[in-house]
Amino acid sequence: MAEVLTDLGIKNILTQLNIEPMNNGASTGGHWFNTRGEQIDSISPVDGRVIASVKSATEADYEAVVLKAQEAFKEWRMVPAPKRGEVVRQLGEKLREYKEPLGKLVSYEMGKSLQEGLGEVQEMIDICDFAVGLSRQLHGLTMHSERPGHRMYEQYHPLGIVGIISAFNFPVAVWNWNTALAWVCGDVCVWKPSEKAPLTAIACQQITKEVFDANDVPEGVSGLVIGGAEIGKLMAEDKRVPLVSATGSTRMGKSVSAAVGARLGKSLLELGGNNAIIITPTADLNIVLPGAVFGAVGTCGQRCTSTRRLIIHEEVYDKVLSAITGAYGQLRIGDPLDENNHVGPLIDQDAVNMYLGAVEKAKAQGANVLIDAEVLTGEGFESGCYVKPVIIEAKNELQIVQDETFAPILYVMKYSGAVENAIKQQNNVPQGLSSAIMTASLKESEAFLAVSGSDCGIANVNIGTSGAEIGGAFGGEKETGGGRESGSDAWKIYMRRQTNTINYTDSLPLAQGIKFEL
């Protein structure tokens, strides 16, 4: 295994999480494959050092993992749902034990702040708790039949293999959003994590293995295949995988959707966001500032729910903009493991180049850059991934504003008149994930939440666009993909619905009064 920075305690963290120096690009839960794919270096954007190297899975490795998953499903689906829930409960307890080292690894491997890394593990714990209760509530409906002596009801059965394609920005939580629900539903899972964060995936597999081994869970219920787009393509085209849950860019989602749809499979897509906060004349600045600033710069602007646009009423525009730019001047940028810092690095040099390119496009399209792009250099910034959060005055119609840039770039714009004018601007982008309004007016908040209001899957009042709780269904509309994960009734996507009619009489009446005499 490559050298790690012992002064950050990373070597100790890898040891605590049982990440061994092995070729570990594929696993069935009980078995690690000696994979022979290309080497993937996990490079920390914190300091630019290689944490460790992993050999990616090959097509043969993927095939072996899927075959083992198929075998495991036959046994796992027969385990009573509450007993499956008990296993997930124990996983939540194990995650509580590993919260600190896993949270630190998330922070170091992908660059989000330590508090956000720990918060991501807490999301995993929370969804396990949610899934435990769900394991006793996988209910259908009972309907009245039009035929005497008949009973109608519906029930839900597990689908089989759930394929999970996750992104680097939430390298562990989104996987567990899917697995915790899928497992209590009786499904088995095969996970292709982002190749930019392979170590956190290996850590999750090792933690899960501890719990599964203690409960004699069949090998194959939790599969892992680390690799690039070629592994995702195999999964999307695989008829043995009835559901593919994919998180990432809209471009990636369209490719996955086309491949899964071509075989009439199911896809759960969580794609791009272009999220706005509407700030009305009655908005409380004490709420606006933390909501807007954290939304824009948290995770260095690399959340799908990051705040990309502020739509500010002209009456308070100058006041709000002055407060926001002032707050930006107080941001501390640096090592995300230092809890005194607000903003960590972008994930890699490609992200830095995207950030710089977006600002140049904004200038070329006539936008007014208030806080310009800057890549930070010097002591503590050796990775070259630390950048200055940007604020740009722009019109909503500019092409660069219409596009999602995964970076801390905040576009500010005015609206005048009624709140409906702001809502129209907010909705006038291809994406539809998260949205928010800051107002003290009941009329404005209700207009925002009405059928003619926000067209996003998430619509908040007096909180920001990021930081969703697991109890509600998470997802968006339009080019965000239309999927729903996590809470509410999101569990239904992981199951197939079956309608049952039972005749407990000695005759066979037909529906709709049809007569068929023999």
N, C-alpha and C positions, 0 to 999 in steps of 0.2 A: 504494500500500500504506500502511496506517495506520502512524503513528509507533510505534516500538518503543523499549524502554529500552536505550539504548546503553551505560549503565553496567553492565548485566548481560551485555553482549556479544551480545544477542539479534539485533541487526541483522546483525552479522558471521556469526552462526550461520545465519540465513536465507540469506545470500549463499553461504556454504559449501555449503549443501544445495540450491542452485539453485532456491529458491522465489522466483519472480518476481512482480511486481505485475501480475497478470493475472486474468481471470475463469477460474478453474481448478477448476471443480467436477466435470469429467468428462474422462476420458482413455482412449484405447485403447492407451497405451504409446508410440506413435509420434506421436500427435496430441492436442493439448489443445483442447477445445471452448470456444468463446466462449459460455459458458452464460448463460442469461437468467432463471434461477430466483431465488428470494429470497436476499437477502444473509445470509450467516452470519458473524457476528463471532466470531473466536477470542479469547476473553477469558481471560487468565491468572488463575487463582485465587491466584497468588503475590502479585500486587500490584493486581489488578483492572483492569489496562490492556488495551486491545485490541491484540493482537499484529499481526493482519492480518485482512482481510475476504475472503471467498470467496463467489462466486455458486454456489448449489446447482444440481445437475443437474435438468433437466426430464424429463418422460416421453419426449420425443423424443430427448434425449441418452442416456437409458437404452437406448432401442431401438437407437440407432446403435452403442453400445458392445457390446450383445449380438450384433448382426448381425456386427460385426467379429470378435467372439470365435468365432462359429460358423465363419466362414471360416478363422480361424487354427487351429482345432482340426483341420481336415482335413489340414493340413500338419504341425502339431506332433506329432500322434499317430504319424506315420510316421518321426519322428526316433528312432533307437535310444535306448533308455533310458539307457545309459551316457553318450551324448553329451548328453542332457538333464541328466544328473547333472553333467557338466562345466560346464554353464552355471550350475547352482546352486552349484557349488564356487566359481566366480568371483564369484557374488553374495556368498557368505560372505566372500571376500577383500575385496570392495569395502566390505562392512559393517565390516570391521576398520578400514579407512581412515576411515570416517565415524563410528566408534563414539562419539567424544567429542562432536562437534556434534549428532548425532542423540540421544544420551543426554541432553544438556543441553536440547534442545528438548522431549523427552518430559517431563523434570522441570518445565520452565517452563510448558508448555501444559496439563498435567493435574495438576501439584502434588505428584508423588511425589518422594522424596529423590533427590539426584543419584546416589547409589550404586545406588538401585533403578532409575533411568533407564538408567544404564550397564549394569546387570545385565540389563535387559530387552533391550537391543541384543545383549548377550552370548548371551542365549537364542536370538536370531535366528541368530547365528553358529553356535551349537551345533546347531541344527536343520538348517542347511545342511550341516554336516559329516555329520550323521546321514543326511540324504537322499542325499548322494553315495554312501555305501556301499550304501544301499537300492537305488539305481538299478541295481545288479548282482545284486539278490536278490529281484526281483519274481516269486517262484517259486510254482508250483502243486504238486499232488501227482500221483503215478502210482499207479493202482489195478490190481489183477488182475481181468481179466474172467472171467466164468463160461463164456464161449464160446471154444472153441479158435480160435486164429488171430486173436484180437482184442486190441487194446491200448486201455486207458482212461487218460485223464489229464485234468487240469483246468488252465486257464490264466486269466490275468487281463488284461482289456482296459480302457483308460481310459473313463471315463463320458462326458466332454464338458465342459460348462461347470460349474464349481463356483462357486456364489454364496457369498460370505463377508460376514456381518454381524457386525461386531466392536463391542466396548464401549470406553468411554473409559478404563477403569482399566488396561488393557494395550493401548495404542493401536497398537502395532506388532508385538509378539511373537506374539500370537494370529493375526494375519493371516499371518505367516510360518510359524507352525506348519502352517497349511493349505496355503499356496502351495508351500512347499519340497517337501512330499510330493506334492501334486497335480501339480506340474510334472514331477517325475521319473516319475510315473505316466502322463504323457501328456495330462493335462487342461489346460484353460485356466481362468482365474479372473476373476471380476468381483467387486470389493470395494466394499461400502458401509460405510465407517468411521463411527464415532460423530461426529455433527455437533458434539460438544463438543471434539473434537480433530482438526480437519481438516488442520492444517498438517503434523503428523507423517505423515499418510497421503500428502500431496503429496510430502513428502520421500522416502518409501519408493518412490513411483512414479518419481521422478526418478533415484534410485540404481539402481533396477531397469532403467530405460531405458538408462543408461550401459552396463550389462552386456549387455543384450539387443541393443542396436544393434551392439556390438562382435562379436556372434556371429550376426548376421543372423537373430535370432529373429523369427518372424512378428508383425507388429503385431496386437494383440488378445489375445495370450497373457496379458497382464496389464492388466486393465481396472479403472477406478476411477470410481465414481459417488457423489459426496458429496451427501447430502440427509437428510431426516428419515424419519419412519415411512412416508411415501408411497412412497419408493424401495424400502424393505424389503418393502412390500406387493406392489409390482410383481414383485420378485424371487421372493417366496414363491409367487406365483400363476403364474409363468411356466413353462410346460411345456418350454421349451427349456433349463431349468436343472435337470438331473436330481438334483443334490445341493445343498442349502442348509445351510451350516454357520453356526449362529447362537450368539453368546455374549451373555448379558445376563440380564435378570430372568426369573423363572418366568412372569410375566404375558406378557411379550413372547414367550417360547418357546412357550407354549401357542397363541398366535395364529399364529406361524410354522408350528408343527407341524400345526395344523388346516388351514391353507391348502395346505401341501405335501402333506399326507396326502390331501386331497380330490382331488388330481390323481395320486395314487399315486406321488409323488416320494419321494426319500430326504432325511431331515434328520439333521443331526449337532448335537445341542443341548448346550451347556454353560451351565447356568442357575444358580440361586441356591444358596447354601451356608448352613449353620447349624452351624458346625463346633465340636466340643468336644474338650477335652483332659481325660482322666481322670487324676487325680493320686492315686496309691495311697500307703499308709504307707511303702513302701520307696523312694519316688521320691527322686532326687538333686536337691536344691534348686538346685545349680549348673547343672543342665540345665533344670529347670522354669522358672526366672526368665527367661532369654533367650528360650526357646521360647515361653512364654506371652505375655510382654510384646511381643516383636516381632510375634508372630502377631496380637495384638489391635490394635496401634497402627501397624504398618507400612502404608504407603500410606494413612495416616489411616483404617484400618479399611475400606478400599474394595477389598479383594481378595475374590474369590469364596471363597478359602480362608482368609480372616481368621478368627482364633479368636474366636468369639462367646460360648462357654460354657466355664467351668471346673467340672468335677465332682470335688470334693475329698473324700477320706475324712475322716470326722469326727475321727479320731485326729490328723490333721495339719492340719485345717482352719484353726485360728487361726494356726498358724505360717506356713502358706503364704500366707494372706490378708494377714498382716502384712508379709511380704516383698514381695508383689505391690504393695500400696498404697504401701509405701516406695519401690519402684522407680518407680512412677508419679510420685511427688514429685520425682524426679530427671530426668524427661523434659524435654528442651529442645524447645520448639515454635517454629517460625519458618520463614523462607525455606528451602525445600528445597534450593536451590543452595548453601547454606552447609552444608558437611559436618559441622559441629559440632552441627547440629540433628537430632533424632530424628524429629520429626513435622512434616509440612507441612500444607497446607490441605485441606479438602474441595473437591470439584470446582466447586461453585457454590452460590448462595443456596438453591436448591431442596433441595440436600443438607443444608444447615445447618438448614433448617426441618424436614426429616425427622428429623434428629438431635434437635432440641429436642422435637418432637412425640412421639418414641419414649420419651424420658425422662419426659415428662408422663404418658404412658399407663402406663408402669411404676409410677409413683407412684399413679396412680388405681387400678391393679389390686392394690395392696398390697405392692409390692416396697420394699425398704429401700435407698435410694440412699446409697452410701458416699462416692463422689466425684461431685459433681453436675455437670450440664451447664453450660458457660459458653462464650460466644462472646467471643473475645479482641479487644480494641480497643487503640488507641494506635499509636505508631510501629512500623512493620513489619507491622501487621495491618490495613492500610487496605482490603484486599479484602473484609473481613467474612467470610472463609471459614475462618479459623483457630479451632479449637474445642479444648476441653480433653477429653482422653480420660476416659471415665466408667466407674465400677465400680458394679454394682448387685447386691445379694443378692436372689435371686428363686427361686421354684419353677419347675421346668422346664415345668409345665403352664400357666403364664400365657400368654395369647394373644400378648403382646408378645415373649415369649421364643420362641414358636413361629414368629414372623415373622422374616424376614431384614431387618435395618436396615443399610444400607451406610454405616456410620459407626463411630467408635471407641467402641463401647459393649460392655462385657464383663459378662456375667452370671455370678455365682458361686453355687454351690449345693453342698450336702453329700450324701454317700451314706454308708451304714453297711453293715457285713457284708461279704459276698463281692463280688468285682469284677463278677460278673454283674449285681448291682444297679445298678452304675454304667453298665454297657453298656446295660442296659434304658433308663435315662434318656437316654443319648446317642442311642440309636436312635429315641426317642420324639419325633421332629420330622418334618415333611413332607419335608425336604431330606436328601440323602445324598451329599454331595461328599467332604469330608475329615474325618479323625478321628485322634486320637493318644492314646496312653497313656504315662504316665511311671511306670516300675516297674523294680525290680531282680529281680522274680520271674519266672522262666521260665514257671511255671504261669499267672500272670496275663497275660503277654504272649501266650502261645499261646491262652488262652481268648478274648482280644481279637481274634486273627486267625482263629479257628476259624469254621466255617460258622454257628455260633450266636452269633458275636461281632459286631463292627462291621458294619453294613449299608451302609457307604459305599464308594464307588469307590476311595478312598485311605485306607489304615489304617497309621499310623506308630507305631513304638515308640521312645521316648526321643528323638524330635525333634518339632517342632511341626506344626501343620496346614498351614502355608504354606511355599512354597519348593520346589515340585516340580522334579525334574530332567527334562530332555527325553527321557531314555532310556526312561522308563516311560510307559505309556499314561495320559493324564490325563483324568479325567471322573468322574461320579458317577451315583447311582441315584435313584429316586423323583422328586421334583420338581426334581432337578438335571438331569434330561433323559435320562440313559442314554448320552450320547455318549462317545467316546474320541478324543482327539487326541494328536499328538506322537509318542511312541516306540512300542516293541513292534510289534504288528501293526496299528496304527491305519491304516496305508496302505491296508488292504483296503477301507475305506469309500469311497475315492476311485476304486475300480475295479469293474467288473462281472465276475463269475465265470462261466466257461463250461466245461462238461463236454464232453469230446471222446471219441468211440469210433471206432476205426479198424479196419476189417476188411481184413486182407491175405491172405484166402484166395479160393478160387473158388466158395465156397458162402455161403449166407446163413442161418445158424442164428439162431433167435429166442431172446430171453431167456426165462427161467423154463421152458425146455423146450417152449414152445408150438410146435405143428405147424400149418403152413399150406401145403397142397399145391395146386398149380395143374395 
